[in-house]
């Protein structure tokens, strides 16, 4: 894909790596989520709704290590691929689909880096509430989750990841020690 200047080649590469195989192999990422939800909706697979709080509402989340996928229009593209592969029975409100007895939100892309950032902040808010609020505020996923967080009230509730902050403080203390600078506290 890096050799080509054709945008369609780039989209095909994204689709191949994170949604569906062009050689009709098993789906990947967004495609796996769509397939799983479809199988649950038609009863081919089952889940005890009591174990998941009795809800028939699903917010599919694609957790990925590739930072690029969580930025720009990548979440929008993957959400569109997800919607196409889900083949919903109907749409209710923007970003909310009906598949069998289930209400399904549009796909959310969550990078591991952002998940680590949220780790220390979950004491201040629920991850489920954050994902629901994002689904409502940005149903088409044209804004990525990171942008939504920083522009919403959630941005004011974020704390630094404890282990990353401790590592940074240790590195700064060591640098002060090596340079003879007295750290101010």
Protein Blocks (a to p, Z undefined) as FASTA:
>chain_A
ZZpccfklmmmmmmmmmmccfklpacehjlmmmmmmmmmmnomaccdfklnoopabdcdd
dddfblklmgcjllmmmmmmmmmmnopabdcbehiacehjbccdddddddfklmmmmmmm
mmmpcfklmmmmmmmmmmnomacfklmmmmmmklmmpccdfklmmmmmmmmmmmmmmnop
acdZZ
